[in-house]
């Protein structure tokens, strides 16, 4: 199938497919005599794997490691588990940071009168934090 059909089938845009090939996440695809890329079910399966990993928030470096592990039938599951746990820890740290930001914004919004006066604790806080 051509890249457009592979994109529709996998849920990964043609632009991202080209990008993944350029950065080596996917092997360079075979081209037909007319220069079109030719994709089969195995390539589409890899693209779906990448899309799912991206949906879970994995970065490209970790997706590359996961793809290598997936392709290696002699892999050790503890390597996969270690990547997943490390990513979950990163997500937990981001969640904590976002909860702290939300809590600060709620406190500032509650302290603001929201009237016609120019005095505003939100602006004052933003101006004071350098």
Residue pairs with C-beta under 8 A, 6 or more apart in sequence:
1 9
1 38
1 39
1 40
1 44
2 36
2 37
2 38
2 39
3 14
3 17
3 18
3 36
3 37
3 39
4 14
5 39
6 12
6 14
6 17
6 37
6 39
6 43
6 44
6 47
7 13
7 14
7 17
9 44
10 17
10 44
10 47
10 48
10 51
11 47
11 48
11 51
12 20
12 47
12 48
12 50
12 51
17 26
17 47
20 26
20 47
20 50
21 27
21 28
21 29
23 60
24 64
25 50
25 60
25 63
25 64
25 67
26 43
26 46
26 47
26 50
29 37
29 38
29 39
29 43
30 37
30 38
31 37
31 38
32 38
46 67
49 66
49 67
49 70
50 63
50 67
53 62
53 63
53 66
54 63
56 87
57 87
57 91
58 66
58 83
58 87
62 83
62 87
65 83
66 80
66 83
69 75
69 79
69 80
69 83
108 121
108 122
108 125
109 122
111 121
111 122
112 120
112 121
112 122
113 119
113 120
